[in-house]
Amino acid sequence: VQGSLANIFGVFSMAQRLKEAFRRLDAENSGFIEVTHLRALLARLVPGIPEPRLNRLLDSSAQGGKVCYGSFIDFLLSAEEKTEEKSPSSPRSQGKEEKEEATRVPSADSEPAQTQQLTQQLRNAEEQIGALQCMLKRQPLEFTIGQYNILAGYMGNNMEPWFLYGVHMPDERRKEIFKLHGERLPNGKPANAGWPNYVRGILSDEEIAMVEHVHAEHFAWEKRKDRLVDVIRDMDSDVLSLVECDHYDDHFKSALDAMGYDSCWRKRPRPSSADGCCVAWRRGVFELQAQGFVEYVDKFCPIQKRTYKDRIAVIALLRARVTGQQLCFVSTHLQRNPEDPTQDMLRARQVGQVLRELGEFSRQHAAEDAPVILTGDLNCTSFGRLRGIANTVSLLNKDVFLHPFTFDCADVPTGVTSVTTARCMRIDAIMYQSQRLELTNTFEFPELNPENSIPNAEHPSDHVPIVAQFRMVNQLQSTRTAAKEWYLSLAGGCGTTPLNAWQLKSAFKLYDYDASGDISIKNIQKV
């Protein structure tokens, strides 16, 4: 059977071609294909193989329900070599071979027409697969993006004054607790360090016990970690942003890998913090071309010569495997306390830093034309105000290359994304470059209200995930948008997005139908 198969596949002349065919069936580029797929292929190509022998043949290269197709081809080649080196059989072995002759697959030597037919079938299959790939490349790429603040394991603590689920907590009562929590001794150390010292005299013993009970049920890491993975699986996103993410190496990395994702993670620079930002992409859809990060500089002490850093952004340049199109993806987590608008200047400074790095990153990797999606927990209730401040600050520096995303930024509409007993806000965002990407769908978001604070039995984090679907805008659509902006500005209207030199040139070429160098009213009307 091995020798016959080796001859049928043309041995060395067809081995590479067969490997290439298997690679095209291997969407994840793992080196393996399903045993059932290979069984069906062999049964179709060589219908005379008895089932027991086919099983033995597959078992030679099978591992956990999959077949390493490289090893399978090598197995066939080794079988060909053994067939050539085989010495004449003894009378006893000849008798045994005669009994098995009826069940043997006819060799290519006895049926050359069958070999040619199978070779042609493989060539036809290769051509069909190649044609299908060409058709897919011409289709607009659609993909889904997900953003999720998972509530870091070490931060999931119901005994913190901003949680305290399970007891009645009016604003006045919480203010008293915050006051005790922040009280300091003359030496600067906390005056009421440790639970439950800062709630003594405010919460009863029964209430303290209830807070601890809710913590054990809904906040403890061991209770939440697998449920978080279930939520990520249900998001079914092609690219993921996971912020406030700790336990990356010991939990999320392997869990993401098992779901078909490759990923990268970077810890935030604050020494006492264990969390960071994670970007994950479905490896059958995208591959990583480059990655970078921004450690936000919050302030600098000239006396101590010390730079203070806390938050971070992770940048990933991805390439679609089928179409070859690029996507620049950013995951970030900005300054805390969204209920405090005085922190917006710091958050805007952080956005300005990531916008400047985005320009340098795209230039460094020749990806200025790659559309940008920025996701994360922005800890801000007015994304437009944040962008406006950041853009103003960025424009003051003439030496900085500003990415088009700076002026062409839209955000996906969502509802409230975080609800605790202390807040009910929309602070998580997916922001995208609207001239290069079309928002085609937003997935249903859970309705949250202050009476049903999270985490709880349904939601394992104090945030809910948000998911959106996008379509890459083709070159003609992008040029038409630029042409519209150009015309509105020329006609004294109000354009919405500044155009760079390349966009202006593209718009002019679209209006200049006959390549004369002039634009006529007639051609403007055509466009």
Salt bridges, closest charged atoms under 4 A:
GLU20 OE1 - ARG23 NH1 3.16
GLU20 OE2 - ARG24 NE 3.50
GLU51 OE2 - ARG39 NH1 2.91
ASP74 OD1 - LYS19 NZ 3.94
GLU97 OE2 - LYS86 NZ 3.61
GLU100 OE1 - ARG53 NH2 3.48
GLU101 OE1 - ARG104 NH1 3.58
GLU126 OE1 - ARG17 NE 3.90
GLU142 OE2 - ARG471 NH2 2.61
ASP205 OD1 - ARG200 NH1 3.57
GLU207 OE1 - ARG173 NH2 2.66
GLU222 OE1 - LYS225 NZ 3.23
ASP230 OD1 - ARG233 NH1 3.01
ASP236 OD1 - ARG282 NH2 3.03
ASP238 OD1 - ARG282 NE 3.01
ASP250 OD1 - HIS247 ND1 3.26
ASP257 OD1 - ARG283 NH1 3.17
ASP262 OD1 - ARG283 NH1 3.13
ASP275 OD1 - ARG268 NH1 3.07
GLU287 OE2 - ARG319 NH1 2.80
GLU287 OE1 - ARG321 NH1 3.59
GLU295 OE1 - LYS309 NZ 3.44
ASP310 OD1 - ARG268 NH2 2.47
ASP310 OD2 - ARG311 NE 3.46
ASP344 OD1 - ARG347 NH2 2.92
ASP344 OD2 - ARG385 NH1 2.37
ASP377 OD2 - HIS333 NE2 3.23
ASP377 OD2 - HIS463 NE2 3.65
ASP411 OD1 - ARG387 NH1 3.90
ASP411 OD2 - ARG426 NH2 2.76
ASP428 OD1 - HIS463 ND1 2.68
GLU438 OE1 - ARG471 NH1 3.04
GLU458 OE2 - HIS459 NE2 3.81
ASP462 OD2 - ARG423 NH2 3.83
ASP462 OD1 - HIS463 NE2 3.85
